[in-house]
Amino acid sequence: DIVLCAFGMKFHGNTDREESLGGSETVAIQLSRALAARGHRITVFSDTDKPGRYDNVTYMKVGDYPRYASHTPHDVCVIQRDPTRFSMPVRSKINVLWCHDLGLQRTHSVFRAALWNIDYVVPVSHWHGRQLCDDSRGAFIVRMGGKRPRCQACLALVPAEQAISDAAEAEREARWARVMAL
């Protein structure tokens, strides 16, 4: 099970076939279709006015995300742009922030506040990945627990049994328990 959260323009599973759409939203639709075609169960949360099932992908309203994410176990949660969506407990084994925006000082604290719950930061390019982690540019530094997280220029899909381990889930539970103890 893969959850993809794409917050921004309104869209549903056929919007890219019916009207003009932004790049982030278009890639969310097309990536979801491709993953569903490979046999993955995909749920997309967006600012949709037409929730439903399109091309074997379930589209739900963004307002339903917090309850779903915190109560429904799933393998991977990918959130586009908004790190604050990881500031709550998420019942996924792997959490991925697909970061589309520059690492600016004005967003530093918001980003850092969610890093405890992020396993991968996926920038849109190699340059962007370097910008997110570059001390000299005044950008925020992507770090978790004193170490830089795995920062990937592209997310390679591998069989679930290779990518998802019980250890990752246990590690997340331990992190969440430490946060709750504060």
Secondary structure, 3 states (H helix, E strand, C coil): CEEEEECCCCCCCCHHHHCCCCHHHHHHHHHHHHHHHCCCCEEEEECCCCCEEECCEEEEEHHHHHHHHHHCCEEEEEEECCHHHHCCCCCEEEEEEECCCCCCHHHHHHHHHHHHHCCEEECCCHHHHHHHCCHHHCCCCCCECCECCEECCCCCCCCHHHHCCHHHHHHHHHHHHHHHHC
